[in-house]
Amino acid sequence: MSRMPVLERTVNTIIRGLVRVLCRVEDNELSKIPPQGPAILVSNHTTNLEGPIYYVLLDPRRKTALGKQELWDNLFTRFLMQVWGVIPLNRRGADRRAMARARRALERGEFLGIAPEGTRSMSGALQRGRPGAAMIATAARVPIIPMVQWGVQDLVSNLRRLRRTPLHFRVGTPFFLRVPDNRLPERSELRRMADEIMYQLAVLMPPHLRGYYRDLSAMTTEFIEPVYTRKTAF
């Protein structure tokens, strides 16, 4: 594993310290994530804060993420994106350049963080997922690891009231997306894969935060193949 640059290590240490002071962190589940990739980490998205929190708590794993291009418009967030090597994503269309960079990161053995919802959930409940994670996972043929958090959304309001925020993390069973006949999936299949990925997040969430995926009886696993069923997982 390559050594982390001094600037990145310093930034991560400061942010991790702030998180520990401001929050009661229940992060034991993050140890379920292997020490090395490649794999795609999919997670729910409620604020611009959970990404940095995940990033520092997952040290020293080699990792990157897809981040909305607008984060580079602000001086501070641009600094963080550059320090962490986050991949800018233009959400107004198919960003082939971002997808190519994501593939290269996986080929280097890194973890790639993706929020399949594509945008923040103002209520904290899951929104319908988009097919980007499925597209990358089926093209790169890497495992997907579902992880969720709840509590980050309350951080700012609790800070105003001088309260520490409970942060909860859950990690699910890693899986591959199985493509029939070992081919590229069709658009309709990518849509169904996206929903199956989101259901893997939903089962980890408290019932009141499952949102669009609250009805677990509708969950399918047509394309889900748990990693443990393969001889070589990571």
Long-range contacts (C-beta under 8 A, 24 or more apart in sequence): 1-35, 1-36, 1-60, 1-62, 2-62, 4-59, 4-60, 7-83, 8-83, 8-84, 11-80, 11-83, 12-55, 12-56, 12-59, 15-52, 15-53, 15-56, 16-56, 16-57, 16-59, 19-53, 19-56, 19-57, 19-167, 22-155, 22-159, 22-164, 22-165, 23-151, 23-155, 23-164, 23-165, 23-166, 23-167, 24-164, 24-165, 24-166, 24-167, 25-57, 25-167, 25-169, 26-166, 26-167, 26-168, 26-169, 27-57, 27-167, 27-169, 29-147, 29-169, 29-170, 29-171, 30-57, 30-58, 30-147, 30-169, 30-171, 32-171, 33-58, 33-61, 33-111, 33-145, 33-147, 33-171, 34-234, 35-61, 36-61, 36-62, 36-109, 36-234, 37-61, 37-62, 37-63, 37-106, 37-109, 37-110, 37-111, 37-112, 37-142, 37-234, 38-105, 38-106, 38-107, 38-108, 38-109, 38-110, 38-111, 38-112, 38-140, 38-142, 38-234, 39-111, 39-112, 39-142, 39-143, 39-144, 39-145, 39-174, 39-234, 40-106, 40-111, 40-112, 40-113, 40-114, 40-133, 40-136, 40-137, 40-140, 40-142, 40-143, 40-144, 40-145, 41-111, 41-112, 41-113, 41-114, 41-145, 41-147, 42-114, 42-115, 42-116, 42-133, 42-144, 42-145, 42-146, 42-147, 42-197, 42-200, 42-201, 43-113, 43-114, 43-115, 43-146, 43-147, 43-148, 43-149, 43-201, 44-115, 44-117, 44-121, 44-126, 44-148, 44-149, 44-150, 44-201, 44-205, 44-209, 45-115, 45-117, 45-118, 45-119, 45-120, 45-121, 46-120, 46-121, 46-124, 46-149, 46-150, 46-152, 46-153, 47-120, 47-152, 47-153, 47-155, 48-77, 48-120, 49-152, 49-155, 50-149, 50-152, 51-113, 51-115, 52-80, 53-149, 53-152, 53-167, 54-113, 54-147, 54-149, 55-84, 55-113, 57-169, 58-111, 61-111, 62-108, 62-109, 62-110, 62-111, 63-110, 63-111, 63-112, 63-113, 64-102, 64-105, 64-110, 64-111, 64-112, 64-113, 65-112, 65-113, 65-114, 66-98, 66-102, 66-112, 66-113, 66-114, 66-115, 66-132, 91-118, 91-119, 99-132, 99-135, 99-136, 102-136, 102-140, 103-136, 103-139, 103-140, 106-136, 106-140, 106-142, 107-140, 111-145, 112-136, 116-194, 116-197, 116-198, 116-201, 117-198, 121-211, 123-211, 124-150, 124-153, 124-209, 125-208, 125-209, 125-210, 125-211, 125-212, 126-198, 126-201, 126-202, 126-205, 126-209, 126-210, 126-211, 126-212, 126-213, 127-211, 127-212, 128-194, 128-195, 128-198, 128-212, 129-194, 129-195, 129-197, 129-198, 130-194, 131-187, 131-190, 131-191, 131-193, 131-194, 133-194, 133-197, 134-177, 134-185, 134-190, 134-193, 134-194, 134-197, 135-190, 137-176, 137-177, 138-177, 138-179, 138-184, 138-185, 138-190, 138-193, 139-184, 141-176, 142-176, 143-174, 143-175, 143-176, 143-227, 143-233, 143-234, 144-174, 144-175, 144-176, 144-177, 144-197, 144-200, 145-171, 145-172, 145-174, 146-171, 146-172, 146-173, 146-175, 146-197, 146-200, 146-201, 146-204, 147-171, 147-172, 147-204, 148-201, 148-204, 148-205, 150-205, 150-206, 150-209, 170-204, 170-205, 171-204, 172-200, 172-201, 172-203, 172-204, 173-200, 173-226, 173-227, 173-228, 174-226, 174-227, 174-233, 175-200, 175-224, 175-225, 175-226, 175-227, 176-225, 176-227, 176-230, 177-223, 177-224, 177-225, 178-223, 178-224, 178-225, 179-223, 189-223, 192-220, 192-222, 192-223, 193-223, 195-220, 196-220, 196-221, 196-222, 196-223, 196-224, 200-224
